[in-house]
Amino acid sequence: MKKNSEISERIKQLIESLGINANLFAKKLGYTRSQAIYDILNGKAAPSNDFYTKLLNSEYSESVDLSWLISGKKSVLKYHVPHSLVNSEEVSSFGKGIPYYETLPASAGDLPVFLQNAKPTSYFHIPNLVDCDAILPVIGFSMRGVVEPGDMIAVKEIKTRSEFDSEKLHLIVTDEYRMIKYLHPDKENQELIWAVSTNMASIKLSADSILKIYAIQCIVRFC
């Protein structure tokens, strides 16, 4: 309850900084019932992944520092290592950089289309880490203790099923899910894969349902 209360206070601060009231905020996010917002603001309910997705797809997305909203801490990208963040128009003069997509979190949205067509927010330079397709913010809670909301992940697409390592984390995209999990082949049926998390029930997936698998090369934590 304390965690919910802390996040609710930051959401109230966000609403106040936008110069609007809770009813308008709920409407702009696409909620037909403002009670859902009031439950969050009163600390009765934790913001869901759907809430964060609505917020990042709203007209207020550019006003939101997602890491601050979730953790109460400013983004290390923006505030602690400013020389590591390169404007996308300047990237050619710096050479290599990993594209960073600030408003497209790892646990929501259409990732295959997103990586092919979306324009990076900026580029992130991490020493000795260059072979990555993207860096994405994390908002999901299913891997608490390993990957926390407010972290970022650097990912590299895996082209064949034989490449994934059951001991390592992966970002997996199916027809129904987009999630960070450990992946374990079923011992009896090679056409099944178990998606395993730290604090949620395992999900049984058909190999045919998997659209994309990305190896998580690095977890960037805010401090």
C-alpha positions in Angstrom: 0.0 0.0 0.0 2.9 2.4 0.8 4.3 1.8 -2.8 0.9 2.6 -4.3 0.6 5.7 -2.2 4.0 7.0 -3.3 3.2 6.5 -7.0 -0.2 8.1 -6.5 1.4 11.2 -5.1 3.7 11.4 -8.1 0.7 11.0 -10.5 -1.0 13.8 -8.6 2.1 16.0 -9.0 2.1 15.2 -12.7 -1.6 16.2 -13.1 -1.0 19.4 -11.2 2.0 20.2 -13.4 -0.1 19.7 -16.5 -2.6 22.3 -15.1 -5.6 20.0 -15.4 -7.9 18.1 -13.0 -8.2 14.3 -12.5 -11.4 14.1 -14.6 -9.8 15.6 -17.6 -6.7 13.6 -17.1 -8.8 10.4 -17.1 -10.7 11.5 -20.2 -7.5 12.3 -22.1 -6.1 8.8 -21.3 -9.2 7.2 -22.7 -10.8 6.1 -19.5 -14.6 6.1 -19.7 -14.9 5.8 -15.9 -12.8 8.3 -13.8 -13.2 6.0 -10.8 -10.3 3.9 -12.1 -8.1 7.0 -11.9 -9.3 8.0 -8.4 -8.5 4.5 -7.1 -5.0 5.0 -8.3 -4.8 8.6 -6.9 -6.1 7.4 -3.5 -3.5 4.6 -3.4 -6.3 1.9 -3.5 -5.0 0.4 -6.7 -1.5 0.2 -8.3 -1.2 1.6 -11.8 -1.5 -1.3 -14.3 0.5 -1.8 -17.5 -2.6 -0.5 -19.3 -2.4 2.8 -17.4 1.2 3.3 -18.4 0.5 2.4 -22.0 -2.4 4.8 -22.1 -0.2 7.5 -20.6 2.7 7.0 -23.0 0.3 7.0 -26.0 -1.4 10.2 -24.8 -0.7 13.8 -25.6 1.1 14.1 -22.3 3.8 11.5 -23.2 6.5 14.1 -23.7 5.8 15.6 -20.3 6.3 12.3 -18.5 9.6 11.0 -17.0 8.5 7.4 -16.7 11.4 6.4 -14.4 10.5 9.1 -12.0 6.8 8.3 -12.1 7.5 4.6 -11.2 10.5 4.8 -8.9 10.6 8.5 -7.8 14.1 8.8 -9.2 15.2 10.9 -12.2 16.3 9.0 -15.3 20.0 8.3 -15.3 20.0 8.9 -19.1 18.9 12.5 -18.7 20.4 13.6 -15.5 23.4 11.5 -14.5 25.3 10.7 -17.6 24.3 13.4 -20.1 27.2 12.8 -22.4 26.0 9.3 -23.1 22.8 10.5 -24.6 23.2 11.7 -28.2 20.6 13.5 -30.2 19.4 11.4 -33.1 20.3 14.1 -35.7 23.9 14.1 -34.4 24.5 10.3 -34.2 26.4 10.1 -37.5 29.2 12.3 -36.1 29.5 10.0 -33.0 29.5 6.7 -34.9 28.0 3.7 -33.1 25.1 4.1 -30.7 22.1 1.9 -29.6 18.7 3.5 -30.5 16.6 4.3 -27.4 12.8 4.4 -27.6 11.7 6.3 -24.5 7.9 6.2 -25.1 7.6 2.6 -26.2 8.1 0.3 -23.2 9.2 -3.3 -23.4 6.0 -4.7 -22.0 3.4 -3.0 -24.2 2.7 -2.2 -27.8 3.5 -3.7 -31.2 7.2 -4.4 -31.0 7.9 -5.9 -34.5 6.3 -2.9 -36.2 7.8 -0.5 -33.6 11.4 -1.6 -34.2 11.1 -1.5 -38.0 9.3 1.9 -38.3 9.6 4.0 -35.2 12.1 6.8 -34.9 14.5 6.5 -31.9 14.1 9.1 -29.2 17.9 9.3 -29.0 21.0 7.1 -29.0 22.7 5.6 -26.0 26.4 4.7 -25.8 27.4 1.9 -23.4 31.1 0.9 -23.4 31.7 -2.6 -24.9 27.9 -3.0 -25.7 27.3 -2.3 -29.4 25.6 -5.3 -30.8 22.0 -4.4 -29.8 18.9 -3.5 -31.8 17.3 -1.2 -29.2 17.1 0.0 -25.6 13.6 0.0 -24.1 12.2 1.2 -20.8 10.5 -1.4 -18.6 7.1 -0.9 -16.9 6.1 -4.5 -16.2 6.2 -6.2 -12.7 6.4 -9.9 -13.6 10.2 -10.1 -13.2 10.6 -8.2 -9.9 13.9 -9.0 -8.2 15.6 -9.3 -11.6 14.2 -6.5 -13.8 12.4 -3.7 -12.0 9.9 -1.1 -13.3 11.9 1.9 -14.3 14.9 -0.2 -15.6 15.9 -0.3 -19.2 16.9 -3.3 -21.3 19.2 -3.5 -24.3 18.0 -6.2 -26.7 19.2 -8.2 -29.7 16.9 -10.2 -31.9 17.4 -13.9 -32.0 16.9 -15.4 -35.4 16.6 -19.1 -34.6 15.1 -21.0 -31.7 18.4 -22.8 -31.1 20.0 -19.5 -30.1 18.1 -18.8 -26.9 19.6 -19.8 -23.6 17.2 -20.9 -20.9 19.4 -19.4 -18.2 19.2 -15.9 -19.7 16.4 -13.3 -19.9 14.5 -12.7 -23.1 11.9 -10.3 -24.4 9.3 -12.4 -26.2 6.6 -11.2 -28.6 3.6 -13.5 -29.5 0.1 -12.9 -31.0 -1.1 -12.2 -27.4 1.8 -11.2 -25.3 4.8 -8.9 -25.1 6.9 -9.8 -22.0 10.2 -10.3 -20.3 10.7 -14.0 -19.3 13.1 -16.9 -19.0 12.3 -19.4 -21.8 12.3 -23.2 -21.2 11.5 -25.8 -23.9 8.9 -28.3 -22.8 10.6 -31.6 -21.9 8.0 -33.7 -23.6 6.8 -31.6 -26.5 9.3 -29.7 -28.7 6.5 -27.5 -30.0 5.9 -26.0 -26.6 7.9 -23.4 -24.7 7.3 -22.2 -21.1 7.7 -18.5 -20.4 8.8 -18.3 -16.7 8.9 -15.2 -14.5 9.9 -14.6 -10.9 6.5 -13.7 -9.4 3.8 -14.9 -11.8 2.6 -18.2 -13.1 4.5 -19.7 -16.0 2.8 -19.4 -19.4 2.7 -22.3 -21.9 3.3 -21.1 -25.5 3.1 -22.8 -28.8 6.3 -22.3 -30.8 4.2 -21.2 -33.8 2.7 -18.4 -31.8 6.1 -16.7 -31.2 6.7 -13.7 -33.5 10.0 -12.4 -32.1 12.5 -13.3 -29.5 15.1 -10.8 -28.3 18.0 -11.7 -26.0 18.4 -9.1 -23.2 22.0 -8.1 -23.4 22.1 -5.6 -20.6 19.9 -4.2 -17.8 20.4 -0.5 -17.1 19.2 0.5 -13.7 18.4 4.0 -12.4 20.1 5.1 -9.3 
